[in-house]
Amino acid sequence: MSCLAIDIGNTSTTLGLISGRRVMHVDRHPSDCDDSANIERTIRKVVGKRDVEGVVLCSVVPAATKRWRRALRKVLSVTPLEVRHDCALNITIDYPHPETIGPDRIANACGAVEQYGAPVIVADFGTALTFDIVSAAGAYIGGVIAPGLHLMADYFSEKTALLPHIDIRGRVGRVGRSTEGAMRIGARIGYRGMVREIVEHLRQDAREANASLCATGGHAGWVLKDLGMPFTVDPNLTLVGLRVIWELNSKRRGR
């Protein structure tokens, strides 16, 4: 079975062509792009001449969802499966208002269970930093939402008169010998400390004490490097979760 998986985030949209259990081709597109021709070109670039049986999509940007929906109908003549809490999933949901869970977080949880089993804690280092927990019983029970790394860095320059915008991936010294250097230490080391504290907080509950740790998102590898925590970094985790959801719902529809 082959499908096109699309993850529409606040900053970028990730597309992956999936054949069987393999992610064959991945591309990214700015989520704020409203040029339909560019979106259509991106779809054609990823799909190429391959046959696609369906499309699965998760989105946290409603306006972008509409643009991609139109483009998919035009290019592939398909209406995508849009991830919701009431789709067929490989997890159950134990959450007071499941309709409020971000579809990307549902996809991450499904992908994490598929790849690493349960219990599992998955961290997504995107525009926001999210942690989601699946219990040993295979139930999504909630998580944590914190500011993403770029949000923290951008806030300095936006809300202060003199602090500059910095490249957070630059060299990090022991002591800041410039304004930029001091800010970079605060961003990198402070952010790593926040990640460590959140994980330790989540693992205080004996039920999650032995949970596997996995991470995805653009900054995952950079933040977690040398942190000393047993995270598995999985760049395609969300796409894997989308593939799982698409397969389960295709079976539900008898395809």
FENMO-V127580 format. One record per residue. NEAR is the number of other ideal C-beta (glycine too) atoms within 10 Angstrom. Layout:
BEGIN
[[NEAR] [NEAR]]
END
This chain:
BEGIN
[[14] [16] [24] [26] [31] [27] [29] [23] [23] [16] [14] [16] [24] [20] [23] [22] [20] [24] [16] [9] [11] [12] [15] [13] [16] [15] [13] [14] [21] [13] [22] [12] [14] [11] [10] [13] [8] [14] [21] [17] [14] [21] [22] [13] [12] [20] [18] [10] [5] [12] [7] [18] [13] [20] [23] [26] [24] [27] [23] [18] [16] [8] [11] [22] [18] [11] [19] [25] [17] [13] [19] [21] [12] [12] [15] [17] [7] [15] [12] [22] [20] [15] [26] [14] [15] [8] [18] [14] [22] [17] [22] [14] [17] [14] [15] [6] [7] [14] [9] [8] [19] [19] [23] [26] [23] [25] [29] [33] [29] [27] [26] [32] [22] [18] [18] [19] [13] [19] [23] [25] [24] [32] [30] [28] [23] [24] [19] [18] [25] [21] [22] [25] [23] [30] [19] [13] [12] [17] [17] [25] [19] [16] [22] [15] [13] [16] [15] [22] [24] [16] [15] [18] [21] [15] [12] [17] [14] [10] [8] [9] [5] [7] [15] [12] [12] [19] [10] [20] [12] [13] [9] [14] [12] [7] [7] [14] [9] [10] [13] [16] [16] [15] [21] [21] [15] [17] [21] [20] [12] [11] [22] [18] [11] [16] [22] [13] [10] [17] [19] [10] [11] [20] [17] [8] [13] [7] [13] [18] [10] [9] [23] [18] [20] [22] [26] [27] [26] [20] [18] [23] [14] [15] [23] [20] [11] [5] [13] [8] [13] [9] [21] [17] [18] [20] [15] [20] [28] [30] [27] [23] [33] [32] [27] [23] [27] [26] [21] [14] [17] [17] [11] [10] [9] [5] [11]]
END
